[in-house]
């Protein structure tokens, strides 16, 4: 064998080994979606809201108020206020976590700290009973903030573990893993909740077991990505003064956060994508949060139907994420996300005409939402990965997540104002079309290939 042939063989073997190591990390990365999605599904979406509201009402005074920190709050609004407080705190913590992670190069360790903190707080919800509404609210704030920060760091691994041409498929598989886990845990939780009498426990105890099981699931499966993922010390972090773990990373993190905000002004096309995402994702989040209100108040559907629809969304979102990932590989990610926004608009328009008292129509609406939900979110995440300057992944994804969580008040505000002025939930749900139309127009105006090149990244053949 000649020297050149030997060199080619060695290079080929190294490429195969690198690809194998990358796939191993990707499989581990998927499992954090599998681990944490049960928190957003079983805890936030289904069980904790009604349960914590009941706890607050049990602790309320004769006028129906509880007084956390001496502030009078209607018991029925306590859960909403706690969620709002956790979102505001998340907006402060997420960018700081991203800046520290990029500065120290220790994304995995920091992700583990936040993940297990959130899982521990969720597991401790088993002890929320009687009139312990303050305990429930405190644990919810800790869990939700930790969840948000851990997802920032999780997303920041995507550009490091997947080549540009792989990211749509990898991101879509991650979302599919998450929705599959959410559906699986929700089936088990609903079986316990609906059959609590058969196993000799109260409804409240069943809920507490469901909450704690989500925390244990989250903690247990987080071990997989902790074993598979690895940190990279990038040149950008190494060149920064004081980038070591023991060099005042917290102080430096705040300083780096300010630098990140200034730095993003150098990438106006990346900011253009973020603005479009901020708007259309706000519409997505509002549909998710208000669909059950629309179903119960406008369509007069019972709780069993609504829970069944949530489960249907979880199951079909798995297939939707994978389907849109395949479409992106063929037609381009940018075009596929634009198509998903058209599908969201048509879905909302169809929801406006659903007849009251007929569950079949609502299940069809849930099926349509499920098919487009996972894919639109997964492909947005992978599309953004191409627009992030190398070495600044966690910082930029922290801003991306802020646009996800920190601005989700816009849609609910429009929904509420429309209902207040019109007295119709049908008008309220159709008003959300504006988010998808504006988001579509803004996203259409972003020249993706030029935006990727401007961020200093290789431009994929199809995007």
Secondary structure as a PSIPRED ss2 file (coil, helix, strand):
# PSIPRED VFORMAT (PSIPRED V4.0)

   1 X C   1.000  0.000  0.000
   2 X C   1.000  0.000  0.000
   3 X H   0.000  1.000  0.000
   4 X H   0.000  1.000  0.000
   5 X H   0.000  1.000  0.000
   6 X H   0.000  1.000  0.000
   7 X H   0.000  1.000  0.000
   8 X H   0.000  1.000  0.000
   9 X H   0.000  1.000  0.000
  10 X H   0.000  1.000  0.000
  11 X H   0.000  1.000  0.000
  12 X H   0.000  1.000  0.000
  13 X H   0.000  1.000  0.000
  14 X H   0.000  1.000  0.000
  15 X H   0.000  1.000  0.000
  16 X H   0.000  1.000  0.000
  17 X H   0.000  1.000  0.000
  18 X H   0.000  1.000  0.000
  19 X H   0.000  1.000  0.000
  20 X H   0.000  1.000  0.000
  21 X H   0.000  1.000  0.000
  22 X H   0.000  1.000  0.000
  23 X H   0.000  1.000  0.000
  24 X H   0.000  1.000  0.000
  25 X H   0.000  1.000  0.000
  26 X H   0.000  1.000  0.000
  27 X H   0.000  1.000  0.000
  28 X H   0.000  1.000  0.000
  29 X H   0.000  1.000  0.000
  30 X H   0.000  1.000  0.000
  31 X H   0.000  1.000  0.000
  32 X H   0.000  1.000  0.000
  33 X H   0.000  1.000  0.000
  34 X H   0.000  1.000  0.000
  35 X H   0.000  1.000  0.000
  36 X H   0.000  1.000  0.000
  37 X H   0.000  1.000  0.000
  38 X H   0.000  1.000  0.000
  39 X H   0.000  1.000  0.000
  40 X H   0.000  1.000  0.000
  41 X H   0.000  1.000  0.000
  42 X H   0.000  1.000  0.000
  43 X H   0.000  1.000  0.000
  44 X H   0.000  1.000  0.000
  45 X H   0.000  1.000  0.000
  46 X H   0.000  1.000  0.000
  47 X H   0.000  1.000  0.000
  48 X H   0.000  1.000  0.000
  49 X H   0.000  1.000  0.000
  50 X H   0.000  1.000  0.000
  51 X H   0.000  1.000  0.000
  52 X H   0.000  1.000  0.000
  53 X H   0.000  1.000  0.000
  54 X H   0.000  1.000  0.000
  55 X H   0.000  1.000  0.000
  56 X H   0.000  1.000  0.000
  57 X H   0.000  1.000  0.000
  58 X H   0.000  1.000  0.000
  59 X H   0.000  1.000  0.000
  60 X C   1.000  0.000  0.000
  61 X C   1.000  0.000  0.000
  62 X C   1.000  0.000  0.000
  63 X C   1.000  0.000  0.000
  64 X C   1.000  0.000  0.000
  65 X E   0.000  0.000  1.000
  66 X E   0.000  0.000  1.000
  67 X E   0.000  0.000  1.000
  68 X E   0.000  0.000  1.000
  69 X C   1.000  0.000  0.000
  70 X C   1.000  0.000  0.000
  71 X E   0.000  0.000  1.000
  72 X E   0.000  0.000  1.000
  73 X E   0.000  0.000  1.000
  74 X E   0.000  0.000  1.000
  75 X H   0.000  1.000  0.000
  76 X H   0.000  1.000  0.000
  77 X H   0.000  1.000  0.000
  78 X H   0.000  1.000  0.000
  79 X H   0.000  1.000  0.000
  80 X H   0.000  1.000  0.000
  81 X H   0.000  1.000  0.000
  82 X H   0.000  1.000  0.000
  83 X H   0.000  1.000  0.000
  84 X H   0.000  1.000  0.000
  85 X H   0.000  1.000  0.000
  86 X H   0.000  1.000  0.000
  87 X H   0.000  1.000  0.000
  88 X H   0.000  1.000  0.000
  89 X H   0.000  1.000  0.000
  90 X H   0.000  1.000  0.000
  91 X H   0.000  1.000  0.000
  92 X H   0.000  1.000  0.000
  93 X H   0.000  1.000  0.000
  94 X H   0.000  1.000  0.000
  95 X H   0.000  1.000  0.000
  96 X H   0.000  1.000  0.000
  97 X H   0.000  1.000  0.000
  98 X H   0.000  1.000  0.000
  99 X H   0.000  1.000  0.000
 100 X H   0.000  1.000  0.000
 101 X H   0.000  1.000  0.000
 102 X H   0.000  1.000  0.000
 103 X H   0.000  1.000  0.000
 104 X H   0.000  1.000  0.000
 105 X C   1.000  0.000  0.000
 106 X C   1.000  0.000  0.000
 107 X H   0.000  1.000  0.000
 108 X H   0.000  1.000  0.000
 109 X H   0.000  1.000  0.000
 110 X H   0.000  1.000  0.000
 111 X H   0.000  1.000  0.000
 112 X H   0.000  1.000  0.000
 113 X H   0.000  1.000  0.000
 114 X H   0.000  1.000  0.000
 115 X H   0.000  1.000  0.000
 116 X H   0.000  1.000  0.000
 117 X H   0.000  1.000  0.000
 118 X H   0.000  1.000  0.000
 119 X H   0.000  1.000  0.000
 120 X H   0.000  1.000  0.000
 121 X H   0.000  1.000  0.000
 122 X H   0.000  1.000  0.000
 123 X H   0.000  1.000  0.000
 124 X H   0.000  1.000  0.000
 125 X H   0.000  1.000  0.000
 126 X H   0.000  1.000  0.000
 127 X H   0.000  1.000  0.000
 128 X C   1.000  0.000  0.000
 129 X C   1.000  0.000  0.000
 130 X C   1.000  0.000  0.000
 131 X C   1.000  0.000  0.000
 132 X C   1.000  0.000  0.000
 133 X H   0.000  1.000  0.000
 134 X H   0.000  1.000  0.000
 135 X H   0.000  1.000  0.000
 136 X H   0.000  1.000  0.000
 137 X H   0.000  1.000  0.000
 138 X H   0.000  1.000  0.000
 139 X H   0.000  1.000  0.000
 140 X H   0.000  1.000  0.000
 141 X H   0.000  1.000  0.000
 142 X H   0.000  1.000  0.000
 143 X H   0.000  1.000  0.000
 144 X H   0.000  1.000  0.000
 145 X H   0.000  1.000  0.000
 146 X H   0.000  1.000  0.000
 147 X H   0.000  1.000  0.000
 148 X H   0.000  1.000  0.000
 149 X H   0.000  1.000  0.000
 150 X H   0.000  1.000  0.000
 151 X H   0.000  1.000  0.000
 152 X H   0.000  1.000  0.000
 153 X H   0.000  1.000  0.000
 154 X H   0.000  1.000  0.000
 155 X H   0.000  1.000  0.000
 156 X H   0.000  1.000  0.000
 157 X C   1.000  0.000  0.000
 158 X H   0.000  1.000  0.000
 159 X H   0.000  1.000  0.000
 160 X H   0.000  1.000  0.000
 161 X H   0.000  1.000  0.000
 162 X C   1.000  0.000  0.000
 163 X C   1.000  0.000  0.000
 164 X H   0.000  1.000  0.000
 165 X H   0.000  1.000  0.000
 166 X H   0.000  1.000  0.000
 167 X H   0.000  1.000  0.000
 168 X H   0.000  1.000  0.000
 169 X H   0.000  1.000  0.000
 170 X H   0.000  1.000  0.000
 171 X H   0.000  1.000  0.000
 172 X H   0.000  1.000  0.000
 173 X H   0.000  1.000  0.000
 174 X H   0.000  1.000  0.000
 175 X H   0.000  1.000  0.000
 176 X H   0.000  1.000  0.000
 177 X H   0.000  1.000  0.000
 178 X H   0.000  1.000  0.000
 179 X H   0.000  1.000  0.000
 180 X H   0.000  1.000  0.000
 181 X H   0.000  1.000  0.000
 182 X H   0.000  1.000  0.000
 183 X H   0.000  1.000  0.000
 184 X H   0.000  1.000  0.000
 185 X H   0.000  1.000  0.000
 186 X H   0.000  1.000  0.000
 187 X H   0.000  1.000  0.000
 188 X H   0.000  1.000  0.000
 189 X H   0.000  1.000  0.000
 190 X H   0.000  1.000  0.000
 191 X H   0.000  1.000  0.000
 192 X H   0.000  1.000  0.000
 193 X H   0.000  1.000  0.000
 194 X H   0.000  1.000  0.000
 195 X C   1.000  0.000  0.000
 196 X C   1.000  0.000  0.000
 197 X C   1.000  0.000  0.000
 198 X C   1.000  0.000  0.000
 199 X C   1.000  0.000  0.000
 200 X C   1.000  0.000  0.000
 201 X C   1.000  0.000  0.000
 202 X C   1.000  0.000  0.000
 203 X H   0.000  1.000  0.000
 204 X H   0.000  1.000  0.000
 205 X H   0.000  1.000  0.000
 206 X H   0.000  1.000  0.000
 207 X H   0.000  1.000  0.000
 208 X H   0.000  1.000  0.000
 209 X H   0.000  1.000  0.000
 210 X H   0.000  1.000  0.000
 211 X H   0.000  1.000  0.000
 212 X H   0.000  1.000  0.000
 213 X H   0.000  1.000  0.000
 214 X H   0.000  1.000  0.000
 215 X H   0.000  1.000  0.000
 216 X H   0.000  1.000  0.000
 217 X H   0.000  1.000  0.000
 218 X H   0.000  1.000  0.000
 219 X H   0.000  1.000  0.000
 220 X H   0.000  1.000  0.000
 221 X H   0.000  1.000  0.000
 222 X H   0.000  1.000  0.000
 223 X H   0.000  1.000  0.000
 224 X H   0.000  1.000  0.000
 225 X H   0.000  1.000  0.000
 226 X H   0.000  1.000  0.000
 227 X H   0.000  1.000  0.000
 228 X H   0.000  1.000  0.000
 229 X C   1.000  0.000  0.000
 230 X C   1.000  0.000  0.000
 231 X C   1.000  0.000  0.000
 232 X C   1.000  0.000  0.000
 233 X C   1.000  0.000  0.000
 234 X C   1.000  0.000  0.000
 235 X H   0.000  1.000  0.000
 236 X H   0.000  1.000  0.000
 237 X H   0.000  1.000  0.000
 238 X H   0.000  1.000  0.000
 239 X H   0.000  1.000  0.000
 240 X C   1.000  0.000  0.000
 241 X C   1.000  0.000  0.000
 242 X C   1.000  0.000  0.000
 243 X C   1.000  0.000  0.000
 244 X C   1.000  0.000  0.000
 245 X C   1.000  0.000  0.000
 246 X C   1.000  0.000  0.000
 247 X C   1.000  0.000  0.000
 248 X C   1.000  0.000  0.000
 249 X H   0.000  1.000  0.000
 250 X H   0.000  1.000  0.000
 251 X H   0.000  1.000  0.000
 252 X H   0.000  1.000  0.000
 253 X H   0.000  1.000  0.000
 254 X H   0.000  1.000  0.000
 255 X H   0.000  1.000  0.000
 256 X H   0.000  1.000  0.000
 257 X H   0.000  1.000  0.000
 258 X H   0.000  1.000  0.000
 259 X H   0.000  1.000  0.000
 260 X H   0.000  1.000  0.000
 261 X H   0.000  1.000  0.000
 262 X H   0.000  1.000  0.000
 263 X H   0.000  1.000  0.000
 264 X H   0.000  1.000  0.000
 265 X C   1.000  0.000  0.000
 266 X C   1.000  0.000  0.000
 267 X C   1.000  0.000  0.000
 268 X H   0.000  1.000  0.000
 269 X H   0.000  1.000  0.000
 270 X H   0.000  1.000  0.000
 271 X H   0.000  1.000  0.000
 272 X H   0.000  1.000  0.000
 273 X H   0.000  1.000  0.000
 274 X H   0.000  1.000  0.000
 275 X H   0.000  1.000  0.000
 276 X H   0.000  1.000  0.000
 277 X H   0.000  1.000  0.000
 278 X H   0.000  1.000  0.000
 279 X H   0.000  1.000  0.000
 280 X H   0.000  1.000  0.000
 281 X H   0.000  1.000  0.000
 282 X H   0.000  1.000  0.000
 283 X H   0.000  1.000  0.000
 284 X H   0.000  1.000  0.000
 285 X H   0.000  1.000  0.000
 286 X H   0.000  1.000  0.000
 287 X H   0.000  1.000  0.000
 288 X H   0.000  1.000  0.000
 289 X H   0.000  1.000  0.000
 290 X H   0.000  1.000  0.000
 291 X H   0.000  1.000  0.000
 292 X H   0.000  1.000  0.000
 293 X H   0.000  1.000  0.000
 294 X H   0.000  1.000  0.000
 295 X H   0.000  1.000  0.000
 296 X H   0.000  1.000  0.000
 297 X H   0.000  1.000  0.000
 298 X H   0.000  1.000  0.000
 299 X C   1.000  0.000  0.000
 300 X C   1.000  0.000  0.000
 301 X C   1.000  0.000  0.000
 302 X C   1.000  0.000  0.000
 303 X H   0.000  1.000  0.000
 304 X H   0.000  1.000  0.000
 305 X H   0.000  1.000  0.000
 306 X H   0.000  1.000  0.000
 307 X H   0.000  1.000  0.000
 308 X H   0.000  1.000  0.000
 309 X H   0.000  1.000  0.000
 310 X H   0.000  1.000  0.000
 311 X H   0.000  1.000  0.000
 312 X H   0.000  1.000  0.000
 313 X H   0.000  1.000  0.000
 314 X H   0.000  1.000  0.000
 315 X H   0.000  1.000  0.000
 316 X H   0.000  1.000  0.000
 317 X H   0.000  1.000  0.000
 318 X H   0.000  1.000  0.000
 319 X H   0.000  1.000  0.000
 320 X H   0.000  1.000  0.000
 321 X H   0.000  1.000  0.000
 322 X H   0.000  1.000  0.000
 323 X H   0.000  1.000  0.000
 324 X H   0.000  1.000  0.000
 325 X H   0.000  1.000  0.000
 326 X H   0.000  1.000  0.000
 327 X H   0.000  1.000  0.000
 328 X H   0.000  1.000  0.000
 329 X H   0.000  1.000  0.000
 330 X H   0.000  1.000  0.000
 331 X H   0.000  1.000  0.000
 332 X C   1.000  0.000  0.000
 333 X H   0.000  1.000  0.000
 334 X H   0.000  1.000  0.000
 335 X H   0.000  1.000  0.000
 336 X H   0.000  1.000  0.000
 337 X H   0.000  1.000  0.000
 338 X H   0.000  1.000  0.000
 339 X H   0.000  1.000  0.000
 340 X H   0.000  1.000  0.000
 341 X H   0.000  1.000  0.000
 342 X H   0.000  1.000  0.000
 343 X H   0.000  1.000  0.000
 344 X H   0.000  1.000  0.000
 345 X H   0.000  1.000  0.000
 346 X H   0.000  1.000  0.000
 347 X H   0.000  1.000  0.000
 348 X H   0.000  1.000  0.000
 349 X H   0.000  1.000  0.000
 350 X H   0.000  1.000  0.000
 351 X H   0.000  1.000  0.000
 352 X H   0.000  1.000  0.000
 353 X C   1.000  0.000  0.000
 354 X C   1.000  0.000  0.000
 355 X C   1.000  0.000  0.000
 356 X C   1.000  0.000  0.000
 357 X C   1.000  0.000  0.000
 358 X C   1.000  0.000  0.000
 359 X H   0.000  1.000  0.000
 360 X H   0.000  1.000  0.000
 361 X H   0.000  1.000  0.000
 362 X H   0.000  1.000  0.000
 363 X H   0.000  1.000  0.000
 364 X H   0.000  1.000  0.000
 365 X H   0.000  1.000  0.000
 366 X H   0.000  1.000  0.000
 367 X H   0.000  1.000  0.000
 368 X H   0.000  1.000  0.000
 369 X H   0.000  1.000  0.000
 370 X H   0.000  1.000  0.000
 371 X H   0.000  1.000  0.000
 372 X H   0.000  1.000  0.000
 373 X H   0.000  1.000  0.000
 374 X H   0.000  1.000  0.000
 375 X H   0.000  1.000  0.000
 376 X H   0.000  1.000  0.000
 377 X H   0.000  1.000  0.000
 378 X H   0.000  1.000  0.000
 379 X H   0.000  1.000  0.000
 380 X H   0.000  1.000  0.000
 381 X H   0.000  1.000  0.000
 382 X H   0.000  1.000  0.000
 383 X H   0.000  1.000  0.000
 384 X H   0.000  1.000  0.000
 385 X H   0.000  1.000  0.000
 386 X C   1.000  0.000  0.000
 387 X C   1.000  0.000  0.000
 388 X C   1.000  0.000  0.000
 389 X C   1.000  0.000  0.000
 390 X C   1.000  0.000  0.000
 391 X C   1.000  0.000  0.000
 392 X C   1.000  0.000  0.000
 393 X H   0.000  1.000  0.000
 394 X H   0.000  1.000  0.000
 395 X H   0.000  1.000  0.000
 396 X H   0.000  1.000  0.000
 397 X H   0.000  1.000  0.000
 398 X H   0.000  1.000  0.000
 399 X H   0.000  1.000  0.000
 400 X H   0.000  1.000  0.000
 401 X H   0.000  1.000  0.000
 402 X H   0.000  1.000  0.000
 403 X H   0.000  1.000  0.000
 404 X H   0.000  1.000  0.000
 405 X H   0.000  1.000  0.000
 406 X C   1.000  0.000  0.000
 407 X C   1.000  0.000  0.000
 408 X C   1.000  0.000  0.000
 409 X H   0.000  1.000  0.000
 410 X H   0.000  1.000  0.000
 411 X H   0.000  1.000  0.000
 412 X H   0.000  1.000  0.000
 413 X H   0.000  1.000  0.000
 414 X H   0.000  1.000  0.000
 415 X H   0.000  1.000  0.000
 416 X H   0.000  1.000  0.000
 417 X H   0.000  1.000  0.000
 418 X H   0.000  1.000  0.000
 419 X H   0.000  1.000  0.000
 420 X H   0.000  1.000  0.000
 421 X H   0.000  1.000  0.000
 422 X H   0.000  1.000  0.000
 423 X C   1.000  0.000  0.000
 424 X C   1.000  0.000  0.000
 425 X H   0.000  1.000  0.000
 426 X H   0.000  1.000  0.000
 427 X H   0.000  1.000  0.000
 428 X H   0.000  1.000  0.000
 429 X H   0.000  1.000  0.000
 430 X H   0.000  1.000  0.000
 431 X H   0.000  1.000  0.000
 432 X C   1.000  0.000  0.000
 433 X H   0.000  1.000  0.000
 434 X H   0.000  1.000  0.000
 435 X H   0.000  1.000  0.000
 436 X H   0.000  1.000  0.000
 437 X H   0.000  1.000  0.000
 438 X H   0.000  1.000  0.000
 439 X H   0.000  1.000  0.000
 440 X H   0.000  1.000  0.000
 441 X H   0.000  1.000  0.000
 442 X H   0.000  1.000  0.000
 443 X H   0.000  1.000  0.000
 444 X H   0.000  1.000  0.000
 445 X C   1.000  0.000  0.000
 446 X C   1.000  0.000  0.000
 447 X C   1.000  0.000  0.000
 448 X H   0.000  1.000  0.000
 449 X H   0.000  1.000  0.000
 450 X H   0.000  1.000  0.000
 451 X H   0.000  1.000  0.000
 452 X H   0.000  1.000  0.000
 453 X H   0.000  1.000  0.000
 454 X H   0.000  1.000  0.000
 455 X C   1.000  0.000  0.000
 456 X C   1.000  0.000  0.000
 457 X C   1.000  0.000  0.000
 458 X C   1.000  0.000  0.000
 459 X C   1.000  0.000  0.000
 460 X C   1.000  0.000  0.000
 461 X C   1.000  0.000  0.000
 462 X C   1.000  0.000  0.000
 463 X C   1.000  0.000  0.000
